[in-house]
């Protein structure tokens, strides 16, 4: 379980770095761009992706291009969500994004509605509603409330779509290392294109933050894969421990370190999220 804990820790460290961006004075967009240089390079060095599948006739290039565009875009949204809605809500919304492919399977692909899956989806949606509720009327409060629910919702939908796209790539028989390398390379191009369009002035501080982000981003993937390798007969245990661990660690860091005020309803939403992940793992 050490690998699971390290994977969850790396995931939460990404949120912490994004939360600290104003204090550390680095540009999130630039950091995201450099992050893909590091993550892509480490994928090549550590996972040794095969290039054979690149010449396969059924290569899902459209799906990979969609991933290349969506990955850096949602990473930027993740940074905005952490800043406005906090680590607790953002990490929980990211982990609950596993509902998106499940709901797509039920509504678009005619998968049978198992009672336990249905209960898990219902709890997950209730959890999301509780955590996104931000009361406020008029002026700055209304704007803060709007930002507080919209960005976690975009994180939820965006990471869910990314999960669906990776599943489509896997279904085409593309090895994970190869898919990650291509997706990171395309994401790198998109992220730097965004920065050039913004006419950003690149700084060493933002580049160093990008290195840290890239290490955490890749560490999350590597330790999660190692956890599955260490527990080959218990994939549901790894899946549940990873998702529950991120939600719990994110809640502890958000409340204890950054003093994020949740309120009773949002706290209840976090508890519902844990229950939903548990049910979906059992399913």
C-alpha distance (Angstrom), angle and dihedral (degrees) to the residues before:
residue distance angle dihedral
X1 . . .
X2 3.80 . .
X3 3.81 90.5 .
X4 3.82 91.0 51.2
X5 3.81 91.0 52.0
X6 3.82 91.4 48.2
X7 3.83 91.1 48.7
X8 3.82 91.4 50.5
X9 3.80 90.6 46.0
X10 3.82 91.8 52.3
X11 3.81 90.4 50.2
X12 3.82 92.3 51.7
X13 3.83 91.1 44.5
X14 3.81 88.3 60.5
X15 3.82 89.0 57.2
X16 3.81 91.5 45.7
X17 3.82 91.8 52.6
X18 3.80 91.3 49.2
X19 3.80 90.3 47.8
X20 3.81 90.4 52.3
X21 3.83 94.2 49.6
X22 3.85 95.9 103.6
X23 3.81 91.6 45.3
X24 3.81 93.9 46.5
X25 3.83 90.4 41.7
X26 3.78 99.8 -131.2
X27 3.78 128.9 138.4
X28 3.81 111.2 -112.5
X29 3.81 93.5 -152.6
X30 3.80 92.4 55.3
X31 3.81 91.5 43.7
X32 3.81 90.6 52.3
X33 3.82 90.3 51.2
X34 3.83 93.5 50.8
X35 3.79 89.6 43.5
X36 3.81 89.5 67.3
X37 3.81 91.3 51.9
X38 3.81 89.6 57.2
X39 3.82 97.6 38.4
X40 3.80 92.2 46.5
X41 3.80 93.0 47.1
X42 3.81 92.6 48.8
X43 3.81 90.4 48.3
X44 3.80 89.1 56.6
X45 3.81 93.6 45.8
X46 3.80 99.8 42.4
X47 3.82 107.2 27.9
X48 3.84 96.4 36.8
X49 3.82 95.3 -148.8
X50 3.79 118.1 -147.2
X51 3.81 118.8 -118.7
X52 3.82 95.1 -158.0
X53 3.80 94.6 90.8
X54 3.83 90.5 56.1
X55 3.79 88.3 75.7
X56 3.81 94.5 46.4
X57 3.83 114.0 119.8
X58 3.82 92.8 -132.3
X59 3.80 95.6 54.6
X60 3.85 106.1 147.4
X61 3.79 96.7 -135.7
X62 3.81 94.3 158.3
X63 3.82 90.3 57.0
X64 3.80 92.1 46.0
X65 3.82 91.7 49.3
X66 3.82 89.0 50.1
X67 3.81 88.4 52.6
X68 3.80 90.7 48.4
X69 3.80 90.6 55.4
X70 3.79 97.4 39.7
X71 3.82 99.4 45.7
X72 3.83 97.9 64.7
X73 3.81 92.6 35.5
X74 3.80 93.6 55.2
X75 3.82 90.1 42.4
X76 3.82 88.0 59.9
X77 3.81 90.0 47.3
X78 3.81 88.3 49.8
X79 3.81 89.6 56.1
X80 3.81 91.8 50.0
X81 3.80 91.3 46.8
X82 3.81 93.2 51.2
X83 3.80 89.5 50.3
X84 3.81 97.0 47.6
X85 3.82 105.4 26.2
X86 3.80 100.4 27.5
X87 3.79 136.1 -121.4
X88 3.81 95.7 -77.7
X89 3.81 96.6 57.3
X90 3.80 94.6 37.4
X91 3.81 96.6 50.2
X92 3.80 91.4 45.0
X93 3.83 91.0 49.2
X94 3.82 90.4 49.0
X95 3.81 92.1 51.9
X96 3.81 92.9 44.4
X97 3.81 88.1 56.6
X98 3.83 85.6 90.8
X99 3.82 83.5 82.4
X100 3.82 91.5 69.4
X101 3.83 97.1 68.4
X102 3.82 89.4 41.5
X103 3.79 92.6 52.2
X104 3.82 89.6 45.2
X105 3.81 89.5 52.7
X106 3.81 91.1 52.3
X107 3.80 98.8 42.3
X108 3.81 104.1 31.5
X109 3.78 106.4 26.2
X110 3.80 101.9 35.2
X111 3.81 97.9 -119.9
X112 3.82 113.8 171.8
X113 3.80 114.8 -97.0
X114 3.81 104.0 -121.7
X115 3.85 109.5 -161.9
X116 3.81 94.3 -125.4
X117 3.83 91.8 50.3
X118 3.78 90.4 47.5
X119 3.81 90.5 51.0
X120 3.81 91.2 48.4
X121 3.82 92.1 50.3
X122 3.81 91.4 47.7
X123 3.80 92.1 50.4
X124 3.80 90.7 46.1
X125 3.80 93.3 52.5
X126 3.83 90.8 45.8
X127 3.80 88.7 50.0
X128 3.80 91.5 51.4
X129 3.81 91.4 49.5
X130 3.82 91.4 50.7
X131 3.80 93.9 48.6
X132 3.80 95.0 45.2
X133 3.80 94.6 50.7
X134 3.81 105.7 110.0
X135 3.80 112.5 167.8
X136 3.78 117.0 -148.2
X137 3.77 137.9 135.3
X138 3.77 127.3 -145.8
X139 3.80 134.1 -27.9
X140 3.79 121.4 16.8
X141 3.81 92.9 -8.7
X142 3.78 91.7 56.6
X143 3.81 90.8 48.6
X144 3.82 91.1 48.9
X145 3.79 90.8 48.5
X146 3.82 91.0 48.5
X147 3.82 91.3 51.4
X148 3.78 90.8 43.4
X149 3.81 94.5 61.9
X150 3.81 104.1 26.3
X151 3.79 99.0 58.4
X152 3.83 97.1 47.7
X153 3.81 87.1 47.5
X154 3.82 89.9 53.6
X155 3.83 89.1 47.9
X156 3.82 89.1 52.0
X157 3.81 94.2 49.5
X158 3.82 95.8 37.8
X159 3.80 97.4 51.0
X160 3.80 89.1 43.4
X161 3.81 90.9 56.0
X162 3.82 90.0 46.7
X163 3.81 88.4 53.7
X164 3.82 90.4 51.4
X165 3.82 91.0 49.2
X166 3.81 92.9 50.3
X167 3.81 89.3 49.5
X168 3.82 89.3 53.6
X169 3.81 90.2 50.7
X170 3.82 90.5 49.4
X171 3.81 90.7 48.5
X172 3.82 88.1 56.1
X173 3.81 88.1 60.0
X174 3.82 96.9 -110.1
X175 3.85 111.7 150.4
X176 3.82 114.6 -117.6
X177 3.81 94.3 -118.9
X178 3.80 91.8 53.3
X179 3.81 92.8 45.6
X180 3.81 92.0 49.1
X181 3.81 93.0 48.1
X182 3.81 93.1 51.6
X183 3.82 93.7 42.2
X184 3.83 92.1 48.6
X185 3.82 92.0 47.2
X186 3.82 91.7 51.6
X187 3.81 91.2 43.1
X188 3.81 89.0 52.3
X189 3.81 91.1 54.9
X190 3.80 92.2 47.5
X191 3.82 93.6 46.0
X192 3.82 93.5 50.7
X193 3.83 90.6 43.9
X194 3.81 88.3 56.3
X195 3.81 90.7 51.2
X196 3.81 93.2 48.4
X197 3.81 89.2 48.6
X198 3.81 88.1 52.6
X199 3.83 88.5 48.1
X200 3.78 88.3 -129.5
X201 3.76 119.1 -171.7
X202 3.79 103.4 -130.5
X203 3.80 115.2 -132.8
X204 3.79 134.0 -167.7
X205 3.82 90.1 -127.4
X206 3.82 91.7 59.0
X207 3.81 91.7 44.2
X208 3.83 90.9 53.6
X209 3.79 90.0 48.4
X210 3.81 87.2 51.5
X211 3.80 90.4 53.3
X212 3.82 89.6 53.0
X213 3.81 91.1 47.3
X214 3.79 91.6 48.5
X215 3.81 92.3 50.6
X216 3.82 91.3 50.3
X217 3.80 92.6 43.3
X218 3.80 92.9 51.5
X219 3.81 92.2 39.2
X220 3.79 89.4 57.5
X221 3.82 91.1 53.9
X222 3.83 95.6 41.9
X223 3.81 96.8 48.4
X224 3.81 91.4 44.7
X225 3.82 89.9 54.0
X226 3.82 91.0 45.7
X227 3.82 89.7 50.9
X228 3.81 90.2 55.3
X229 3.80 89.9 47.9
X230 3.82 91.6 49.3
X231 3.83 91.9 49.2
X232 3.82 102.8 32.9
X233 3.79 94.9 161.0
X234 3.81 96.3 48.0
X235 3.84 108.9 56.9
X236 3.82 92.6 147.5
X237 3.82 90.4 55.5
X238 3.81 91.0 52.8
X239 3.81 91.8 45.2
X240 3.82 93.8 48.9
X241 3.81 95.1 42.5
X242 3.80 91.7 49.9
X243 3.80 96.2 49.4
X244 3.80 95.9 39.7
X245 3.80 90.5 44.8
X246 3.81 92.9 54.1
X247 3.82 92.4 48.6
X248 3.83 93.1 47.7
X249 3.83 95.2 43.0
X250 3.80 90.9 45.2
X251 3.81 90.7 50.8
X252 3.81 92.6 49.0
X253 3.81 93.5 47.7
X254 3.80 93.7 43.9
X255 3.80 95.7 48.8
X256 3.82 101.7 34.0
X257 3.82 102.0 34.1
X258 3.81 104.8 28.3
X259 3.84 96.9 27.5
X260 3.80 93.6 -129.9
X261 3.79 110.6 -177.5
X262 3.79 110.0 -135.4
X263 3.77 106.8 171.6
X264 3.79 125.0 -149.3
X265 3.79 96.7 -74.1
X266 3.82 94.8 50.8
X267 3.81 91.0 44.9
X268 3.81 88.7 52.0
X269 3.82 87.1 49.3
X270 3.82 91.3 55.6
X271 3.81 90.2 51.0
X272 3.81 89.8 49.3
X273 3.81 89.1 50.7
X274 3.80 90.4 55.6
X275 3.81 90.6 49.2
X276 3.82 91.5 47.5
X277 3.81 93.2 51.3
X278 3.80 89.5 47.9
X279 3.82 92.5 51.9
X280 3.80 93.9 45.9
X281 3.80 89.8 50.2
X282 3.80 90.7 52.9
X283 3.81 88.2 50.6
